[in-house]
């Protein structure tokens, strides 16, 4: 996962509000490379291990409702590039034609199996494919659809310096986003004007403080959030991991990833 040269970024990203975030990431190229190697190796292994679960979920979806197993939708990732996200389908067929592109609490479009998958975030598992192809990462800003990206402020484009993520600190904080939109008369308008700016503030802060320790902490807290357990604070995590953990973690993951990458070549 290498940072694109500044002059090769899309015009809308080459602005003075994005530049400070770019400069921060430019000093962390080794960690960005380690992050990509980690993503690629772990996602490949997980896809293999979880293949039986894929089959079970696919059968459940087909038995529960009419439609395809996967939900494919165009989203925006690094450098404003468009890609097709993989998710298990959790809504009725043609859900986008009969409602908004954000899901509200008790959304009637969600199927019975879909409600279970969404509760435990199992619908996100197919994004392992997107991680392998490089469209996504384990941790990063959740990918938005084009119509929401069109409402980004100049600074918000900094979140597109890195690939979109399966999870993030923002995803944990807004895991009950559907409830926030439940009483809105216009879910799209509420999302764009109120929810999106708040989410982007969290995502931008994550870019400023990017390092592998924070990424690992976010991954742990995602699991805890799904299980309904209180999230782990950074100071507690560092205490468990030991002193000078960030530097050792960076070096360890990078070196291990290089070894694994060579062995798998």
Protein Blocks (a to p, Z undefined) as FASTA:
>chain_A
ZZddfklpcfklmcfklmmmmmmmmmmmmmmmmmmmmmmmmmmmmmmmmmmmmmmmmmmm
mmmpgcdfbdcdddddehhiacddddddfbdehklmnccfbdcehiakbcfklmmmmmno
mmmmmmmmmmmnopacfbdcddddfklmmmpcfklmmmmmpccdfbdfklmmmmmmmmmm
mmpcblmlmmmmmmmmmmmmmmmmmmmmgcfklmmmmmmmmmmmmnopacddfklmmmmn
oghklmmmmmmmmmmmmmmmmmmZZ
